[in-house]
Amino acid sequence: MTSAIGLAHAGALRRRIAAVLAAAIAPMLVVLVLGASVGVVGVTAANAATSPILVGSANYSVLGGAGVTCTGSTTTTGSVGVSPGTSITGFPSPCTAGGGTHSNDASAIAAQSDSLTAFGTLNQTCDHTYGAQDLTLLSPLGPGVYCSTSSFTLSGNLQLTGTGVWIFKTVSTIITSPGSSVTGGDPCNVWWRVGSSATLDTTTAFIGTIIAQNGVTALETGATLDGRVLALSAGTVTLDDNTISGPTCAAAALIPSTTVTHVIDNATGGAPTGAEVTGASFHDTATVSPTIAAAAGTTVTFSFFTNGTCGGTPASTQTVTVSTPGVVPNSATRGELEPGSYSFEATYNGNATYATSTSLCEPFRVLAATPPPTPPVTTPPVTTPVTPVTTPVTPVTPVTTPVTPVTPVTTPFTTLPGGEIIPLGAPQTGAGGASHAPDGVLVALGGVALIGAFVAMSQAIRRRRVLRTNDGLTDSELGEDA
């Protein structure tokens, strides 16, 4: 009996002890399970995080919005820039920027725009959300999106494990302790999206790209960063004896691009119609897709061919540089072309993200100009000048042969009865007893009259001959003298 009672008491005691142990161990098991789940949370992320594609800011180690200030012997492998502010102090001495400095120029403006785009891209769905959280207590972490509604701190080491993308989003700040570190992972795929500012305390060793929206992002003395720090438009960056390298990323496959070209007739501002003639001028245009590929600083090469197939060696090439993102400058004008076939081709030369692409050949023709109609040739009449021939006229010397006047016979006559005429004073004979002139006298008078008539006629004939000889006059022209 006594032994049975003792066994019963012993069983009850064991059950009591087991219950106590179970009650004590249960919380410990819960802690262990929770700890294990926290330790592997990144590996089982519900959403696969993706990295933004940086273009304009890819070559920057430091970018400020309002300004950048550097002291000590800080060195960067990439560019240092500021936009929309203009203040950069400490460069090129005592600090050194491997990629040069850019104060609100086209490159810095493009980098600022690109950083803002990336900041938006990082706003991805959270896999795990915390309040104020020390990331060291969550280490190790696999890929995923980790969010804080307050701020992140880092008191020691955070180890990133696995392969993928890590995004840390905080509404406010991230502040590290001196000597803290982030190790593991791929610096090109570690992103810190900070709603306010970031502070890497002295000798912190950090990785990834920090994009801070406001305030002052500071790298204290001796802090190092394998990545880049980008402050948006209202933010500033201060550096003090830091080393900013990389990030050194595995080569990623380039994103394809497309280039389209269009030839423009300068006279019309439109595409060639095929009716252009000798002397016409043209230029080429190019459009790159996606537009973000034509970032500031990228280049496009135009090739001009003196054939319609873009074959062989181009007659000339011209490389233009993009200054306004997405807008490719036009080629130079090709003018005063002779009749024939020609063509243009445009090649986008790519960058660290986008692959090179060449447009299709763009041919055009120039025709020979139609000459104006040839007017009929009118042969003017040949006028032979007539030289007047002047035949000198030898003046006619008048014949001045003196004409001996015939002395008229003035012997008075009287008429006898019966009609007989006798000179007065002559003896008259007749039936009445009166005498009359003898017949000899009458004959003499008639001869004198004939001689006078003959002389007058001879003079007239001689004068007519002289006129005919000297003046070429005809008988009809001589008139009555003929």
Buried (B, 14 or more C-beta within 10 A) or exposed (E): EEEEEEEEEEEEEEEEEEEEEEEEEEEEEEEEEEEEEBBBBBBEBEEEBBBBBBBBBBBBBBBBBBBBBBBBEBBBBBBBBBBEBEEBEBBEEEBBBBBEBBBBBBBBBBBBBBBBBBBEBBEBEBBBEBEEBBBBBBBBBBBBBBBBBEBBBBBBBBBBBBEBBBBBBBBBBBBBBBBBBBBBBBBBBBBBBBBBBBBBBBBBBBBBBBBBBBBBBBBBBBBBBBBBBBBBBEBBBBBBBBBBBBBEBEEEEBBEBEBBBBBBBEEEEEEBEEEBEEEBBBBBBBBBBEEBBBBBBBBBBBBBBBBBEBEEEBEEEBEBEBBEBBEBBEBEEBEEBEEEEBBBBBBBBBBBBBEBBBBEBBBBBBEEEEEEEEEEEEEEEEEEEEEEEEEEEEEEEEEEEEEEEEEEEEEEEBEBEEEEEBBEEBEBEEEEEBEBBEEEBEEEBEEEEEEBEEEEEEBEEEBBEEBBEEBEBEEEEBEEEE
